[in-house]
Each structure stands twice: as structure tokens, then as C-alpha cells.
Amino acid sequence: MPLVLHNTLTRRKEVFAPLDARRVRMYVCGPTVYDLPHIGNARPVIVFDVLYRLLRRLYGAAHVCYARNITDIDDKIIARAKETGEPIRDLTERTATIFHEDVAALGTVPPDIEPRATDHIPQMIRMIETLIASRHAYIADHHVLFAVTSMSDYGRLSRRSRDEMIAGARVEVAPYKRDPADFVLWKPSAPDQPGWDSPWGRGRPGWHIECSAMSEAHLGETLDIHGGGIDLIFPHHENEIAQSVCAHGGRPFARYWLHNEFVVVEGEKMSKSLGNFLTIRDVLAEAPGEAARYAMLMSHYRDPLDWTADRLTEARRALDRFYLALRQAEAPVPAAGDAPQGVRAALEDDLNTPLALAALHDALGALNKAGNTAEKARLKAELLAGGALLGLLQQDPQAWLQGGGEASEIDALIAERNAARRARNFPRADDIRTRLAMRGIVLEDKPDGTTDWRRAT
């Protein structure tokens, strides 16, 4: 079946057809690097990682170009650096490194291109100059602002009324604005703030112009797919459209818009004041990154996701079942296979990851029932290929099931227990088993002794 995606712009599912199948272009808004990334930040990273994997399978890895930016100049960054006394460059480098480490732990593939805002100031200035020349932008009190009334269909993406747009934009009331909804393209910088020389004086870009300039620089004027969290629809993505369309003579900016829903924690909006604010590192301290990824994929990306302790436990147990089957399958490591048809069909239907996981479980059941080595090898290859599309099941099964850095000590205790059983010293053998159980170690006894073990979830 063809790939079908829900387009926020049209509010319906559409068959995906790239402008050029030899270069499928996807841009996703990345992090503003001033703090630890939280689990809400993790969701779009995982969602669009799955889409990236799927596009690479459909069009070939060499024919997909995925760009995810880093915003390293922003008022939040300036405020945090002032608050902590940390130099801005040190702050952004440190938090960008943490972001990379955290999303790698979640099993995501790095994007092909990761542009940084501060490396694209000249491109932003050129785009702003084009907007001024075409009378879509104007200079006022050392600022450059986009004139929203110059674009007849401004608001098409978010479909908000004018009053809603003005309220939702959280715009600064300023006497130099021609219209309350006009937004900043360039702003002046104080002497103690980062800034760049421009035709309008020393200053820095507004947030929205950054993505328009970076996406144009690396992917061209029209994108196939633009993605991000639902909170970015307005004002960020709406304003990106306005800037890019008007700077490019009316040509479309992005043909398919995809947005993931919010993450809540135990049924409540995540908030530091409520004490339920979870960073990715908080989650990784509780469970492996693959379990967190699986837990995210249990909900469709367009549905709200309620992050709970039970969800994470369920994810770990499900992965235990998969890795147990992969370890126990009496078949060699298989050659590359194709993903089960059910997994592919689910993902090609607007990234239906819950249905894809269900199909993966069906493949697991078939593997557990397989009767001969050749059949097991084929089903094992399918299961691994299906897992790869979802970014799952790519670890060594033994490493997953045993986890942690105590394997050698545990293996020594198991060897001691096997020796005690052979000597019929059952009290000693039972004592070792109890001690291991208290540490969360599950032994898998066989008639000839214990060789396999795993951590309990």
C-alpha cells in the first residue's frame, strides 16, 4: 500500500508523493539548547525517527535527506546564561551534547543535516532583505517586522481567528508595530547580548526566521515534509510559512505538515511546580532507553500520550518477551529479512505504531511456534527487520536480558550454585538463588544446570 500521512494543512490523510523521489526532503524543528531535554521533547524525536526509517526503506537511504536544526541563539538561552553566569557558547555546547547523548540512548538515528542557527545569520539577513523589498516586512524602531496583513491567507495552517492568533502569539505590545499580530524578524541587541551586524544595526534574528533560512539553505525552497510538536503549529510554523512563501514569490513552503500531540505525566500536564517534570535523563535512570522508546510508540503520534510508571513497566516486559524469543530461537543469526507485512502496513498508514507493535507481537508468536531451524531463521529475520523499522530489537538479546555491569559476578554465583547442586548441597544452591532473586535476577534452570539468566522487570 502507498504511504499515507495526515497533513495538518488539509486536516486529512493524503497519499505521500515527494517532489523528487531521488531526494525526499524532511525538516523537523529541533531543540533550543538551554536546558535538559524532557520527555515531551523526546516524542517528536522518536516519531520522526520512525518516519525517517520508513522513508529510507521506501525510497532508499541515499535518497532521503532529513534535517533537524539546533536553535543556539534565543532569548531563553540569553536569560539562562545571565541567570547562571555561564557563557552562552558553553551553555549551548553543553546542553546540545546532552541532547545528543539522550536521544542516542533512545535509539534514534542522527539526521543527515543538523544546522545551527548561529551558522546561518547571513542567510537570515538575505531572506529578511527580500521580505522588505517585496513589502512583506518593514523597519520600525531598529526592529524588522513581518506584516501579516500583506499575506492574504495568513493563518491557513492553524485556522485560528484573528483574535485567537493575537492572543496565542503572546506578542509584545509595541507602539512601532503596524498590526498587533506582526512578528519580529530582527531585533536590536544590547551591548551585553550576542549580536551580528546587519543593515538595520547590530542585532539578532527572531525565532521564526531561523528555521525558514536553515531549511532553505539545506533543502531548498519547498520541503516534502515539515514536522514538530503540536505546540509549534502556532505561531512558529504559521510564521515560517508566511516568511518562506512570501520570500519565494508565493511558492509552497512545505507540502505535508505532521505534528505529534502532547505528553502528560500520570494524567497531568508536566510542570516543575507539580513535581512531575521528567527529563529524558530521569527516565533513563529508571529504565533502558529502548524501553522508553517502546513506551512512546505504544500511542499513536496524533493522540495525547499519558506517561505513567505502568506504561514503562509494560514496555520493559514486552521487550523481555521479544529478547527471550530471539535468544532462545535455535537458529543462527539470520541474513537481512523484510519486515512483516503487518508492521509495514501499519506504519504506511500514518505511522500507526500501536498497530505496528501488535503486528510485531504476531511475528513473535509465529517465531515461538516455529518447528524447524529454517522456519525459525526466516521468522527471526522478519522480526528483526520489523523491529529495525521501529528502532527496536537491535541489541544482543543476552545484553538486554542481563543488563548492568555485574554480569561476571552473577555468572560466578551461578557457577557456584551449579556446583552445589551437583554436590547435592541444595541448601547452598537455594541460598544463592534467593540472594540473586533479591537482586532482581531470574534464573532459567535446565536439566543440565543453569546457564541463562535475566533481570526481572
Summary of the structure (lengths in Angstrom):
residues: 457
radius of gyration: 26.1
end to end distance: 37.5
largest distance: 90.9
contacts: 1445
relative contact order: 0.11
helix: 49%
strand: 17%
